[in-house]
Amino acid sequence: MAMYVVLTNFTDKGVHDAKDTINRADKFKALAKSAGVTVKDMYWTIGGFDVVVVCEAPDDETATALSLSTAARGYVRTQTLRAFTAAEMSKVLGKMV
């Protein structure tokens, strides 16, 4: 499974309903599970992003579909980053030409 880091920012709607963020997070986890994505960790943060999610998905298409499905609800905007373990990065480096 591929690892992803999803950086999220609340929209105006998300800030307006900030008190419901924990419930929305639980709904996100259920949505992710139904899409075949495993949420490993979720953190509410200060700084440039409001929430950071670490998850595993079978492929980029699945991760992208989940991010789009989440953003379509209107509470957050997302940036999804593909993350590599040291072992995976070693394989990438082995393919350098």
Helices and strands as residue ranges (DSSP letters): E 2-10, H 12-16, G 18-20, H 21-34, E 38-44, E 51-57, H 60-71, E 76-83, H 86-94
